[in-house]
Amino acid sequence: MDNQELENEIVITDKEVMVEEKKNKEVKKPEKAEKGEKKGRLKRFFSKKRNVVITILVVLILATGGVLAFLLLNKNNNNGEGQEQSGGTSVKPNVKKFYDNLTGELVSYSGIQYNKDGSEKKDEDGKTIFYSDNQAEQYADANNTKRISCVQIPNGTDARPQVGLTDAKIVFEAIAEAGITRFAAIYRDSKADVIGPVRSLRMYYLEWDDPFDCTIVHAGGETNALNKVKTYPHLSESKTYMWRDSSAYRAPNNLFTSGELLGKFNSDNNYDKSRPAVFSRMTPDESDEEIKAIRAQTEKKEGETENNSESEANENAKKYTLANKIYVHVTNAANYNVIYNYDSASNTYLRSYEGNSGKHMVYDCKNLTASGAKIKPQKDCGAAVQVAPKVVVVMKVKEQQNQINHYREDLETTGSGEAYIFQNGIKIEGTWAKDKINSQIVFKDKNGEVIKLAPGQTFITAIAKSYGYVKAE
């Protein structure tokens, strides 16, 4: 083979080698891609697993933190000092509190629940009852939207002692006729087995009742009031929801009802809720702080000189005006002029009358086995108790005789006038204002600041601007 042929053969062989290598590369390339794809899938798989694991760890950490926070809160509730006393219930600090929108009293709170004696409440299984913030708020909302009933109750000497008046949240008082006063008593979820007597309606009582979004409870009434009350949920004389007791009361002051019957009437007529316009109120804590400040200003501190004590007393007198005895001149009939004596131990105002009536006593009929007409208040309800509200308010209003019958009274409930507020042993002079019939009364001090009423039952007496007056000492 000559050189030329050998050279050609080598060239051909090289080409064959190149072709073969190219084939080999083409065969290996998909294998490599396939391996790379498998590797990518594995990588993505483990990446997803890693994310799941991380998520689980984060959830576990958050859950653990929540449990620790719960245990810490529970420990604070158990070991915290300075329990608040409100309505006889011991409440630990660092809890969320909710209040009755009519009286300002504590109605629910979060955390461990306590009995009146300070012991922990238990459920049927013996476990300590614990309310979350949400549960406590729901309980308060349910309480604060329960149906309200506004009951007209007489105050003539032949209507005394009234029954169930101590269970009213708020009581309005004004002259009905001939110098004789009458009450519009605001009830919600009353447990009183007897309430009454129930008497007739006046227009101004209806206008005071209106903002409470209540069922008006009465026995007849003045013509204008009867025409107007037709537009309200109301209950007048009824054999189903009322009864007469002639064992110790004479007609017309012998018609009675009860908290249970009022609840049944509202339920039967689908009057299930009330959304009242309410007074501005202190919380129990705020009231306690005010009482402490008042006490501190009236007591000589240990180690102080007489001059320092007198100087401080003079300064304090500018802030608080003490009032331990209150005289409210309502009418020329002495048996309806009111005297309140402040009792610092109970932080209440013991109510009496100027005339021969003496102390204002009522029957507090609760937990009786009998019901309705079977109850004889003066026989079955035990000893009468003295009326003792936590807050006393006196308003001066425009008053004139009714122009139809010329012996009943007409009072203006809207507009404004002088007001005197007595609470926590002090007197606050200010004003009242009510813009519209469905507006709630607003009380302000001489500086124009809204007055927060202390928690508890409140008695509001309207006196004539022309001849009514208040004295306090």
Secondary structure, DSSP 4 states (H G I P E B T S, - for coil): --HHHHHHHHHHHHHHHHHHHHHHHHHHHHHHHHHHHHHHHHHHHHHHHHHHHHHHHHHHHHHHHHHHHHHHHHHHHHH--SPEEETTEEE-SSS-EEE-TTT--EEEESEE-B-TTSPBPB-TTSPBPEE-HHHHHHHHHHHHTBPEEEEEEE-SGGGPSEESGGG-SEEEEEEEETTEEEEEEEEES---S-BB----B-HHHHHHHGGG--EEE-SSB-HHHHHHHTTS-EE-S-TTT-EE--SS--TTTTEEB-HHHHHHHHHHTT--B-------B--HHHHHHHHHHHHHHHSPPTT--HHHHHHHHHHHHHH-EE-SEEEEE--SSGGG-EEEEEETTTTEEEEEESSTT-B-EEE---S-S--GGG--HHHHS-S-EE---SEEEEEEE-EEE-TTTSSBEEE--SEEEEEEEEETTEEEEEEEEE-STTSPPEEEETTSPBPPBPSS-EEEEEEETTT-EEEE-
